[in-house]
C-alpha cells in the first residue's frame, strides 16, 4: 500500500474512535466533507466498504471491523515511534566523544564536563586527551577542541578568543644580575623555556600599538607542559610563556615576575570543531552551549587551581 494511504487510514480510525464524521472533523481540524471524502478514498483504495452510513448512525462493516482492529494499534505504534524520534532530538542522550590536547584538557575540562554531566544525565561522555590532531569524521569524534588559527576545513567551529594570550614570565632569581629586557629583541641574550608541541611554534609574537614583532628565541629547554614550564621558570632556569591566569598565583607569591609587559601578546584563539551544523544532535548542541558559557571562565579559573 502507498504510504500516502496512511493519512487516509488515520482519518478512518479517528472517525471510528469519534463515532461520527462531525466529531472526527473537529478533532482533525478538517471539514466534515473532507473527512467523508478521505474515508471514501480509502474504501476505493481497498476495494471494500468499511462503514455503513445513515443519516443518524455510523456502523463498521465486517471488513471494516477487521481493518480497524489491525490498523488502530499500528497507527499507535507509528505515533509512538515518531514521538520517540522527536523526544530523542529534543533531549540530549547517547554517547558524546570529545578530543582535546592533553594538558589543556587536564586543566580546563573538569569543570565544563562536570556541569554538562549534571545537566544531561542521559549522555555518556568519552574524552580522549592527546597531543595529535584527531580526524573527527573518520575517527568518530563529535567535538574537538584546538588552539590556534582554524585550518581550511569543511568542519564547523565555535571560536573562543583569550585576549590575555600567553605572557612572558621569569623568576626574580633568574632576572637578578642579567641585562634588563626592554624590547623583544633583547631575548636573544636570554635562556628561554619553550612549549614544544607542534601546536605552539618556537616563534614568539609580540604587539605594541601597530608594531608587530615575531622572533625565534634561544631555547634552553623544550617542554610540552605548562605546569613544568612554570615550575622550571620558578626555579630560575629561564623565561617562559604562560597563560596569565595560570601564572597569577606564582606572581602573587613573588615567585615569578612578568617581563616585557609593554609588548602585548596577540590573542589566543581556540576552536570547538564539529562535523556539521545541519541536523546537529542535541548532545552536541548542548555541549557547545555549555562551552560557550564556561570555556573562558575555565581559563580564568586556572588561577585558583594552578
C-alpha positions as CSV (number, residue, x, y, z in Angstrom):
1,X,0.0,0.0,0.0
2,X,1.2,3.5,-0.8
3,X,2.5,5.3,2.3
4,X,0.2,8.2,1.4
5,X,-2.7,6.0,2.4
6,X,-1.6,6.3,6.0
7,X,-3.2,9.7,6.1
8,X,-6.5,8.1,4.9
9,X,-6.2,5.3,7.5
10,X,-5.6,7.8,10.2
11,X,-8.8,9.7,9.3
12,X,-10.8,6.4,9.2
13,X,-9.5,5.4,12.7
14,X,-10.4,8.9,14.0
15,X,-13.9,8.6,12.6
16,X,-14.4,5.2,14.3
17,X,-12.9,6.5,17.6
18,X,-15.1,9.6,17.5
19,X,-18.2,7.7,16.4
20,X,-19.2,10.4,13.8
21,X,-17.8,12.3,10.9
22,X,-18.6,15.6,12.5
23,X,-16.7,14.8,15.7
24,X,-13.8,13.4,13.7
25,X,-13.7,16.5,11.6
26,X,-13.5,18.7,14.7
27,X,-10.7,16.6,16.2
28,X,-8.7,16.6,13.0
29,X,-9.3,20.3,12.2
30,X,-10.9,19.4,8.9
31,X,-14.3,20.0,7.3
32,X,-16.8,17.2,7.5
33,X,-16.9,16.9,3.7
34,X,-13.1,16.4,3.6
35,X,-13.2,13.6,6.3
36,X,-16.0,11.9,4.3
37,X,-14.0,12.2,1.1
38,X,-10.9,10.7,2.7
39,X,-12.8,7.7,4.0
40,X,-14.4,7.2,0.6
41,X,-10.9,7.3,-1.0
42,X,-9.6,4.7,1.5
43,X,-12.5,2.4,0.6
44,X,-11.8,2.9,-3.1
45,X,-8.2,2.0,-2.5
46,X,-9.1,-1.1,-0.6
47,X,-12.0,-2.1,-2.8
48,X,-14.2,-2.7,0.2
49,X,-16.8,-0.8,2.2
50,X,-15.7,-0.1,5.7
51,X,-18.6,1.9,7.1
52,X,-22.3,1.7,6.8
53,X,-23.7,5.3,6.8
54,X,-27.2,6.5,7.6
55,X,-28.4,10.0,8.5
56,X,-28.2,9.1,12.2
57,X,-25.9,6.1,12.6
58,X,-22.4,5.0,11.7
59,X,-21.6,1.3,11.8
60,X,-18.5,-0.7,10.9
61,X,-18.9,-3.4,8.3
62,X,-17.4,-6.8,9.0
63,X,-14.4,-5.9,6.8
64,X,-14.2,-2.5,8.5
65,X,-14.2,-4.1,11.9
66,X,-11.3,-6.3,11.0
67,X,-9.4,-3.5,9.3
68,X,-9.8,-1.2,12.3
69,X,-8.7,-3.9,14.7
70,X,-5.4,-4.1,12.8
71,X,-4.8,-0.5,11.7
72,X,-5.5,1.2,15.1
73,X,-2.7,-0.5,17.0
74,X,-0.4,0.0,14.0
75,X,-1.1,3.7,13.9
76,X,-0.5,4.0,17.7
77,X,2.9,2.3,17.2
78,X,3.8,4.7,14.4
79,X,2.9,7.6,16.5
80,X,5.0,6.3,19.4
81,X,7.9,5.8,17.1
82,X,7.7,9.3,15.7
83,X,7.4,10.7,19.1
84,X,10.4,8.8,20.2
85,X,12.5,10.4,17.4
86,X,11.2,13.8,18.4
87,X,12.0,13.2,22.1
88,X,15.4,12.0,21.2
89,X,16.1,15.0,19.1
90,X,14.9,17.3,21.9
91,X,16.6,15.6,24.8
92,X,20.4,15.1,24.8
93,X,21.2,11.4,25.1
94,X,23.6,8.8,23.8
95,X,27.4,8.9,23.7
96,X,29.4,12.1,23.2
97,X,33.1,11.8,22.0
98,X,35.4,14.7,22.7
99,X,39.1,15.2,21.8
100,X,41.5,17.9,23.2
101,X,45.2,18.4,23.7
102,X,46.4,16.6,26.7
103,X,47.5,19.3,29.2
104,X,44.9,21.9,28.3
105,X,42.3,19.2,28.6
106,X,43.6,18.3,32.1
107,X,43.5,21.9,33.2
108,X,40.2,23.1,31.6
109,X,37.7,20.3,31.0
110,X,36.9,19.1,34.5
111,X,34.5,21.9,35.4
112,X,33.0,22.0,32.0
113,X,32.3,18.3,31.9
114,X,31.0,18.3,35.5
115,X,28.4,20.8,34.6
116,X,27.5,19.1,31.3
117,X,27.0,15.7,33.0
118,X,24.9,17.2,35.8
119,X,22.6,18.9,33.3
120,X,22.3,15.9,30.9
121,X,22.4,12.6,32.9
122,X,21.3,10.6,29.8
123,X,24.6,11.4,28.0
124,X,27.7,9.2,28.3
125,X,30.9,11.0,27.5
126,X,34.2,9.7,26.1
127,X,37.2,12.1,26.3
128,X,40.5,11.5,24.5
129,X,43.3,13.7,25.6
130,X,46.1,13.6,23.0
131,X,48.8,15.7,21.5
132,X,47.8,14.8,18.0
133,X,45.0,16.3,15.8
134,X,42.3,13.7,15.5
135,X,40.2,13.2,12.4
136,X,36.7,14.0,13.6
137,X,34.8,12.3,10.8
138,X,36.9,9.2,10.2
139,X,37.6,8.6,13.9
140,X,34.0,9.2,15.0
141,X,34.5,12.2,17.3
142,X,31.7,14.7,17.9
143,X,33.8,17.7,19.0
144,X,37.5,18.5,19.0
145,X,39.0,21.5,20.9
146,X,42.0,23.0,19.3
147,X,44.2,26.1,19.8
148,X,45.4,28.5,17.1
149,X,44.0,29.6,13.7
150,X,41.4,27.3,12.1
151,X,42.8,25.4,9.2
152,X,41.0,25.3,5.9
153,X,38.3,22.7,6.5
154,X,34.7,21.8,5.9
155,X,34.3,21.5,9.6
156,X,32.2,23.9,11.6
157,X,33.6,25.7,14.6
158,X,32.8,27.7,17.7
159,X,35.5,30.2,18.4
160,X,36.9,31.5,21.7
161,X,39.4,34.3,22.0
162,X,41.5,34.8,25.0
163,X,42.6,38.5,24.8
164,X,45.3,38.0,27.5
165,X,47.1,35.4,25.5
166,X,50.5,33.9,26.6
167,X,52.7,36.4,28.6
168,X,56.3,36.2,29.5
169,X,57.5,35.4,33.0
170,X,60.7,34.7,34.8
171,X,61.8,34.4,38.4
172,X,63.4,37.2,40.3
173,X,66.4,34.9,40.8
174,X,66.8,34.5,37.1
175,X,66.4,38.2,36.3
176,X,68.9,39.3,39.1
177,X,72.2,40.3,37.6
178,X,71.0,39.9,34.0
179,X,70.6,42.6,31.3
180,X,67.2,44.3,31.5
181,X,64.6,43.4,29.0
182,X,63.3,46.5,27.2
183,X,62.2,45.1,23.9
184,X,61.6,41.6,22.4
185,X,64.9,41.5,20.6
186,X,66.7,41.5,23.9
187,X,65.5,37.9,24.4
188,X,68.4,36.9,22.1
189,X,70.7,37.0,25.2
190,X,68.4,35.1,27.5
191,X,67.6,31.4,28.1
192,X,64.0,30.6,27.0
193,X,61.8,27.7,28.1
194,X,59.6,26.8,25.2
195,X,56.4,24.9,24.7
196,X,57.5,22.1,22.4
197,X,54.3,20.7,20.8
198,X,53.7,21.4,17.1
199,X,50.7,23.5,18.1
200,X,53.0,26.0,19.9
201,X,55.7,27.2,17.4
202,X,59.0,28.4,18.8
203,X,58.3,31.8,17.1
204,X,57.1,34.2,19.8
205,X,54.9,37.1,18.7
206,X,54.5,40.5,20.2
207,X,52.4,43.6,19.6
208,X,53.0,47.2,20.6
209,X,50.5,49.5,19.1
210,X,50.9,49.0,15.3
211,X,54.3,47.4,15.7
212,X,54.4,43.6,15.4
213,X,57.4,41.6,16.3
214,X,57.9,37.9,15.5
215,X,61.2,36.2,16.5
216,X,62.7,32.8,17.2
217,X,64.1,32.6,20.7
218,X,67.1,30.8,22.1
219,X,65.8,27.5,23.5
220,X,67.3,26.4,26.8
221,X,64.6,23.8,27.1
222,X,61.6,22.5,25.2
223,X,58.8,21.1,27.2
224,X,55.2,20.0,26.3
225,X,53.7,21.0,29.7
226,X,52.7,24.4,31.0
227,X,53.0,23.0,34.5
228,X,56.6,22.0,34.0
229,X,57.4,25.3,32.2
230,X,56.0,27.2,35.2
231,X,58.0,25.2,37.7
232,X,61.2,25.5,35.7
233,X,60.8,29.2,35.4
234,X,60.1,29.5,39.2
235,X,63.3,27.5,39.7
236,X,65.2,30.2,37.8
237,X,66.1,28.3,34.6
238,X,64.8,30.9,32.1
239,X,62.0,33.0,30.6
240,X,58.8,31.3,29.5
241,X,55.3,32.0,28.1
242,X,52.3,31.1,30.2
243,X,48.6,31.8,30.3
244,X,48.2,34.9,32.5
245,X,45.7,33.3,34.8
246,X,47.8,30.2,35.2
247,X,50.9,32.2,36.2
248,X,49.0,34.6,38.5
249,X,49.4,32.6,41.8
250,X,53.2,32.4,41.3
251,X,53.3,36.1,40.5
252,X,51.3,37.0,43.7
253,X,53.7,34.8,45.7
254,X,56.7,36.7,44.3
255,X,58.0,33.5,42.6
256,X,57.5,34.9,39.0
257,X,57.7,38.3,37.5
258,X,56.1,39.5,34.2
259,X,58.6,40.8,31.7
260,X,58.2,42.9,28.5
261,X,54.7,44.0,29.7
262,X,54.6,46.9,27.2
263,X,54.5,44.3,24.4
264,X,51.2,42.6,24.5
265,X,50.9,39.0,23.2
266,X,48.4,38.5,20.4
267,X,45.1,37.0,21.4
268,X,45.0,33.2,21.6
269,X,42.2,31.5,19.7
270,X,40.6,28.2,20.5
271,X,38.1,26.4,18.3
272,X,35.5,23.8,19.1
273,X,35.2,21.8,15.9
274,X,32.3,19.7,14.9
275,X,31.4,17.9,11.6
276,X,28.3,19.7,10.6
277,X,25.8,22.3,11.8
278,X,23.0,20.6,9.9
279,X,20.8,18.3,12.0
280,X,23.2,18.8,14.9
281,X,22.4,16.3,17.5
282,X,21.0,17.5,20.9
283,X,24.0,16.1,22.8
284,X,26.5,18.1,20.7
285,X,24.3,21.2,20.6
286,X,24.0,21.1,24.4
287,X,27.8,20.6,24.9
288,X,28.5,23.6,22.6
289,X,26.1,25.7,24.7
290,X,28.0,24.7,27.9
291,X,31.3,25.5,26.2
292,X,30.0,29.0,25.3
293,X,29.1,29.6,28.9
294,X,32.1,28.0,30.6
295,X,35.2,27.8,28.4
296,X,36.5,31.3,29.0
297,X,35.6,31.0,32.7
298,X,37.6,27.8,32.8
299,X,40.7,29.8,31.7
300,X,40.1,32.4,34.3
301,X,39.7,29.7,36.9
302,X,43.2,28.4,36.2
303,X,44.5,30.9,38.8
304,X,42.6,29.1,41.6
305,X,43.7,25.6,40.5
306,X,47.3,26.2,39.4
